[in-house]
Amino acid sequence: MSGNFLALAQPGVQQLSPYVPGKPVDELARELNLDPSKIVKLASNENPLGPSPKVLAAIREELAELTRYPDGNGFALKSLLADKCRVELNQVTLGNGSNDILELVGRAYLAPGLNAVFSEHAFAVYPIVTQAVGADARVIPAKDWGHDLPAMLAAIDAQTRVVFIANPNNPTGTWFDEQALNEFLQDVPEHVLVVLDEAYIEYAEGSDLPDGLDFLAAYPNLLVSRTFSKAYGLASLRVGYGLSTPPVSAVFDPGLPRSPPPCPAPWAPR
Ligand SMILES: *Cc1c(COP(=O)(O)O)cnc(C)c1O
């Protein structure tokens, strides 16, 4: 057997380097011979308060059901999220963490010859998702550590399929206001899916802080991603979700009706 299975993998996958998560406390304690109870882990933005006692009680109640496959369609959770987020059930996409939503976007919309636009110092998963499918990453220099939305707009071309923006941003903690988002969305061409990553939206406040959900009705090319990992203290459960318009969410969930039928979109790189 002489198959070089690394060389056989598609080029984007060959060159992947793993996302480096914060080191688990136990591992650090072993390495440096420290008392694990004295270590405070800040690296992954895990919630220091832990999950709500109501969540813990609900999980305990369901433990006997671990033997069963779950409802792959996540009907119960989707219904609750649809209510809370003021959207229809068919606009909710569930993921194994919101990272999974970002990956679904990459697999559905990016490919060699196409590109994704995102900012320097943005969330570490955007470049990984882009590279994994062999697409080009257009990394736009940050402005005062935040997203330079006009420069990102200017970087979009006919091969761009996705723009990733995080508001507030991780790791720099910057945010853009409602007017900036509105101007950006107005000018983004229709063939580009804007992924507005709101993993930290529950922590941010301010009258001019935009709520991505307010823009869904006006912008069919918008997808808002959110997560239970941070504010809800449930990182280990891996539950995140995307909110988009039905034609977009149907792409991620082939069980949903796809209407109008698949159209001859300008898929191939020009
Ligand atoms: C933590 C984080 C996510 C994803 O976390 P999940 O646990 O996969 O939901 C997404 N975006 C940003 C900016 C994050 O910091």
The ligand as a Tripos MOL2 file, in Angstrom:
@<TRIPOS>MOLECULE
LIG
   15    15     1     0     0
SMALL
NO_CHARGES

@<TRIPOS>ATOM
      1 C1        -17.7680   30.9640   20.2730 C.3       1 LIG1
      2 C2        -18.0690   31.5840   18.9710 C.ar      1 LIG1
      3 C3        -18.8250   30.9320   17.9740 C.ar      1 LIG1
      4 C4        -19.3080   29.5400   17.9970 C.3       1 LIG1
      5 O1        -19.4350   28.8730   19.1010 O.3       1 LIG1
      6 P1        -20.2990   27.5340   19.1390 P.3       1 LIG1
      7 O2        -19.9410   26.9640   20.4430 O.co2     1 LIG1
      8 O3        -19.8570   26.6650   17.9760 O.co2     1 LIG1
      9 O4        -21.7250   27.9380   18.9930 O.co2     1 LIG1
     10 C5        -19.1160   31.5980   16.8030 C.ar      1 LIG1
     11 N1        -18.6890   32.8350   16.5920 N.ar      1 LIG1
     12 C6        -17.9630   33.4970   17.4940 C.ar      1 LIG1
     13 C7        -17.5490   34.8870   17.1810 C.3       1 LIG1
     14 C8        -17.6180   32.8940   18.7030 C.ar      1 LIG1
     15 O5        -16.8450   33.5500   19.5690 O.3       1 LIG1
@<TRIPOS>BOND
     1     1     2 1
     2     2     3 ar
     3     2    14 ar
     4     3     4 1
     5     3    10 ar
     6     4     5 1
     7     5     6 1
     8     6     7 2
     9     6     8 1
    10     6     9 1
    11    10    11 ar
    12    11    12 ar
    13    12    13 1
    14    12    14 ar
    15    14    15 1
@<TRIPOS>SUBSTRUCTURE
     1 LIG1         1 GROUP 0 **** ****
